[in-house]
Amino acid sequence: MSRLVVVSNRIAIPNKSKASAGGLAVGILDALKNTSGVWFGWSGEISEISGEEEDELSLVENDGITYATVPLNQNDYDLYYLQFSNAVIWPAFHYRIDLVQFQREAWDGYCRVNDLFAKQLQALIKPDDILWIHDYHLLPFAAALRKLGVTNRIGFFLHIPFPTPEIFTALPTHEELLKMMCEYDLLGFQTESDRSAFLENVSQLSEVAQTAGQIHQAFGNTFRTEVYPIGIAPDSIKEMAEGPLPPKMAEMKRELGDVQNIISCERLDYTKGLPERFLAFEALLENFPQHRGKVRYSQIAPTSRGDVLAYQDLRHQLEMEVGRINGKYGSLNSTPLFYLNQHFDRRLLMKLFRLTDVGLVTPLRDGMNLVAKEYVAAQDPADPGVLVLSRFAGAANELSAALIVNPYDRDEVAAALDQALTMPLEERISRYNEMMALLRENDIEQWGKNYVDDLQAIVLNSKGHDALTHEAS
């Protein structure tokens, strides 16, 4: 079997003193262990080097996997990570073109860091390696490798949405980005909508020829597109959620008594729809007064990218809304809305999910949203909570047994919350069983296997990646 080389912006080097890895790390580690592979990316460190000097590559071996990391200097971090990745691509791909802050210097820095990473990785690549590149920080990475003469099979997976042409073409460098993405041999997306949006964008700039299946030709390259909805490890999450509660959590449960609990958890980000969610909870208390004093909503939202102004503004807005809503509907005996701007241990969080009656996951736009899947997996099969889920999360394509809502419609979300809080046990169990069956069928291990198998199946002839074909399975 060919060795797998994974490239991502950041690397999760195992640390026994910390909680178990979650999300992407689980799938990647599983795939890498099967091939004694390499995981390459930014170390998370800022180096002192600022000129033409090259940062040193660091190699760590752990459990048969080689972790290869490089630091970034402050200038490259600012331009590549803060400015272009997170102030241009992130808002644009989440349909917030109004928040895009494009600067040509940041684009140049973004490409420069991709070129730097490609040059560092090149020394580690063996002829038979297959490369799996992850997410929006590395859209140009295949093109950077091709410039260096690398002809290995290179796949890419986008974890966030891909915007329609009306949004994407507003980016001044949209044509360059599309051409670079077409240098990949396999492009994976979370949903069919994302895959279609990508091809629609390409078709506006180049004639797209489809040969067999999902194999296309554009900009002089041949590439395949597929949909791979990312999963979780449901049984591992179920195990974390079970068992005795920590003393403080057990005490909290006793104090709450019959009060029903709604929970939301995500990092502080404008794509998650937190202000809209707070207003929907307010509408629940306004439209369904029978719940006043009998329900508590806890929003966990640790700070994310705190040095970006849009995130600072969001935090201030939420703090004001919490005070207003609690001032309006709270009492000496009841605080309806708790906002916690802090990080929770993953194992503790799964136990919190299990204790709550409703999981409220209503992003304005999300590639998948694994929290929705984790909430379901953490539930007690005999007395499960109910998931209220945004139709604009990729997870809504799979978790159709959730209560699917439009996050922009506060009254619709409020009505769904009322339905969830009053749902009969038999219906809750039925919805839970349907979603758990799906989560087990398409778990994180299967997701990684499906992608790597498809990348392995790509056959390159002596002319390199442009002669892409696909083996019959």
Protein Blocks (a to p, Z undefined) as FASTA:
>chain_A
ZZdddddfbdcdddfkbccdehjlmmmmmmmmmnopaddddehiacfbfblbccdddddd
eehiacddddddfklmmmmmmmmmmmmmmmmmnopaklpccdfklmmmmmmmmmmmmmmm
mmmpcfkbccddedjklmmmmmmmmmnopabdcddddfbdcddfklmmmpmklmmmmmmm
mmpmbdcdfbfklmmmmmmmmmmmoccddfehjacceehiacddddddddddfklmmmmm
gccddfklmmmmmmnmmaccddddddddfklommmmmmmmmmmmmmmmmlgopaccdddd
ddehklbmklmmmmmmmmmmmmmmmmmmgcfkbcfbacddbdddfklmmmmmmmpmbdcd
ddfbdfkopmlmmmmmmpcfklccdddddfkbfklmmmmmbccddfklmklmmmmmmmmm
mgcfklmmmmmmmmmmmmmmmcfklmmmmmmmmmmmpccdfkbjmlgccddZZ
